[in-house]
């Protein structure tokens, strides 16, 4: 099984990617958080810093582009090619209201004629591998039938399907019956993305879709960074792959140190680390008091003390998988 790390805005920066590859690995491709080009420029300062080749040495990184303007996609792709990138990804999956209101991300899925023209232009003008990350549609999964017909007209490197509609956001279960339609009808290689949070869930999923050879994981691999290795070992009938606490501590510290070099001030670093604990917290279901101390920390020293206390007091329960603590 080829495993891909899903892009997550604000989370899977080059600092996270490099730390994950160093301490855990098991990933074949890391996809960047989306680049949103416009008429004025291809990259913001933050986006350029994230995709610089010197920040991504030794790992396979696929830049993701979010736009509904073919000329912006093409210009950005050509700049990425100059940096050495041979594959790019089109984001047709982001469900955020601020994105979809501009008919970008999953919002672009409602504009079938425009989307078809967009794909025609970028495949005509670019000599690069292009993959697409898509949802089933905006309001109704039946929209996917027409979308799949469009995708079948183009030589996609991969069609990465998150089997939810835009209106689902991340709620409920993935609509796997519609992914099965793609298995039957797609002319492009398929990659599945959605709700694989443990090795056990992976094994059940594999029984449903044994012919799919590519899997993208996101929230589950942030919550438990050892999950990719657990999945790889499951394919080998190897039950090892539990999260090692010493490795997790080193991983956590490396990310924090990276943010200290990247951001100015403790406040920004604390904000970034607390974002990660929204996911890491799934490993510690019985540590609510200490997790609240991490969340309330206003100084970096207080944050370190709360995290150290947690690491010393609890063993991570990595078989549980990601749990959305806000639900």
N, C-alpha and C positions, 0 to 999 in steps of 0.2 A: 504494500500500500504506500503510495506517495502521500505525504502529509504536508499541508500548507498552513501557515499561520495567517489567520485573517487580520486585515488591517483594522485598527480601532483608534479613532481620533483621540489624541491626547495621551494615549497609552503606549502603543507599539512603535515608539520612535527608535532611532538607531541606537540609543543608549539601552533601551530594553532589548532590542534584537541581538545586539552584541553580547550582552550579559546572558541572555537565554542560550545562545549558541555555545558560549564558553562553558557554562555550568550544566546544561541539560542536553541541548541538541535534539536530534530526532526529527528535524524539520527539513524538508526538501526545498521549499520556497517560502520566503517571508515577503508579504505584500505590504507596501508602505501605506500609512494613512493617506487619504486622497490629496492630490495636488489639484488646486482649483485655479486654472489659468484664466486670464481675462485679456482684454485688448491691449492693456498697458504692459503686461509682463507675463512670463511663463511661470515664474516661481516667486513666492514671497521669500524673505530672508530665512524664515523658519523652515520652509519646504526645501530650499536649496541646501541648507545645512544638513537636513535629514537624508538627502539623496547623494551627497558628495561621495565619490568612490572611495576616498580615504576613510570615510566613516562606515564603510560597509565591506571592508576587506575580508575575504575568506568565507562569505556567506552569499547565497543566491537571493537577490533582492529584486522584486518586481514592482516598479512604480505604478501606482494607481492614479488615474486621471478622472476628475469629475467635471464634466462640461456637457452642454448640448450644442456647442458650436464646433463644427468640424474643423474650421480653420484654426481654432485655439488648440484643439487636440493635436492636429498635425504639426503645428509649430512647436508645441511642447514635446511631442514625441521625437522630433528631429533634434531638439536640444538634448534630450535624454540619450539619444543614440550617440551624439558627440561625446558624452560622458562614458560610453561603453555599454549602455544598456541595449539589449537586443529584443527584449520582450516588455510589453506594457499591458496594463489592464484598464478596461473601461468600467467605471462604477455606475451601474444601473440598479443598485440595491439599497443605497442609503435612504432610510425612511423618515429622516428628520424633516419636520415641517418647514424649517427655514430653507432647506435644500429643495424639497419637492415643490414648494410654492413658486420657485423659479424654473420649474420643469427640468430639474436636474436630478441625478440619482434615480430613485424609483419613480419620481415624478415624470421622467422622460418616457416611461413605459406607456403613458396614456396617449402619446403622440406617434402613432404607428407610422404614418407616412413620413414624418420628419425624421424619425429614428432610422427608417430604411434608407433615406437619402444620406443621412449622417454616416451610416456604416458603409454605404457604397462609396462615398467620397474618401473615407479614411483608408479603406482597403485598396482603392485605386491609387492613392497618392503615397502610401507608405510601404516600405520594404522592411517590415518588422513583424515579429510575432505579436498578435493581438488576441488577448483573452477578454471575456466579458463576465462580470459578476452581476447576476440578475435576481430579481424577485419574480413572482408569478404574475404580477400585475399591480394595479393600484387598489381597486375596489372589489374585484371578484376574481377568483382563481381561474375561471373560464377564459379570462383574458390571455392566459398563457398559450392557448392553442395558436392564436394569431402571432404572438411573439415568437414562438418556436418556429413557425413557418419562415419568419424573417431571418432568424438566426441560422436556419438551415441553408440560406442562400449565400452564406459567407464562410470562408475557411478559418474559423476560429481556432486558435491554439487550444483553448479549452472554454467550455461553457460551465461556469461555476454557478450553481443554482442554490439559492436560499429559498426553500419551498414555503414561503409565506407571501402574502400580499403586503403592500405598503401600509394599509390600514391596520394590519396585525401588529406592526412594530415588532416586538420580540415576545408577544404574549401568546399563550396557547401552544399547542404542539405544531410542529411543522406539518404541512399538508403533503404527506408523502405519496398519496395517490397521484398527485400531479407530477411529482418527480418521476414516478413510474412511467408516466406518459413520455417524458423525455428519454428515459431508458429505451423505450420502444421506438420512438420516432426521431430522435436527434441524429443528425449526420455528423455532429462534432463530438470530440471526447468530452466526457462529463466529469464534473467534480461536485460532490455534495457538500453543503454547508448548513449546519443547523442542529443545535442541542445535543452535541456529543460531549458529555461532561465527565465520562469515566470510561475505563477500559471495558466494563461490563456493558455499558450502553453501546459502545463501539461494536462489541461482538453481536449484540442483538441486531444492530443496524446492518452489519455485514451479512447476516442471514437473510435480511430482506432484499439487499441489493448486492449480491455476490459479484456481479460483473462490473461494478464501479470500482475503479482502481485509484481514484484520487479523492482525498477527503480534506476539507478545510475546517480547521478548528480555531475558535477565538476565545470566547469567555471561559470555556473549560480549561484551556491551556494557560490563561492568565491566572485563574484561581489556583490551579495546580500545574506549575511549569514542568513537572515530570510526566504529565499526561502523554505527550507524544511518544516518549520512550516506553511507557506502559502499553500504548497501543501497538507499537512496533514489536514489543515482546509478546503481546497477545497473539500476533500473527505467527510467531515462532513457537507457540504453545509454551511460552516461558512466563511464569507467574511473577517474576521479579519486576522491579520498576517502581517500587514505593519511593515516596519523597524522602530524601535524606535531609535531616534538619540542619546539619552542618553546611551542606551544599546550599540549602535554601537561605541560610543566614548570609553566606558569602554572596550569593546572587542578589539578595536584598541590599546588602551594603554597597555592592558595585553599582547598582542602579542609583542609590542615594548619592554616592560620590560623583557619579556622572551628572546628575542634576545640579549638584553644587558647583560644578565647573560650567554648566550650561546657563543656569539662571542666576540672576542677581537677587540676593537676599533670601533669608530663611523662609519667609512667608511663601514665596513661589515654590520652593523645594517641598515644603510641608504640604502644600496643595497637591502637588504631583504625587507625592508618596501616599497621601490619603486616598487619592483616586485609585491607586493600586490596592489599597486595603479593602475597598468595596468588594474586590474579587478575592484577595487573600483571606478575608474574613471567613469565607466558606470552609476553610481548613480547620477553623476553631469554633465549632457550633456551641460549645459550652463556655466560651470565654467572653461573654458579653461585656462584663465590667472592664476588662482590660482592653477590649476593642474600643469601648467608649473613651477610655483614657487616651488611646492613640488618636481617635477622632478629635478630641478636645485639646490636644497638645498645641500650644501656641509658640513654643520655643523648641529648637531642634534637640537640645539636651533632654527636655522632657519627653519628646517623641522617642529618642533612643532608649530612654529608661523604660518607657512603657512597652516598647517592642522587645527589649531584652527580657523584661519580666514575663511577657507572653511566651517567648521562646523557651524560657527556663521552666515555666509552669505547666505547659501543655504540649502534647504530642500532636502534630498535624494529622487530621483524619482525612487523608487524601483519597479514600475510596468513595467518599460521599459525592463528590463532584460539585460544580458550581451551584450555589443557591442564591437567588436574588433576594437580598436581605430587605429590600424596600417593598416587596410584595406582601 
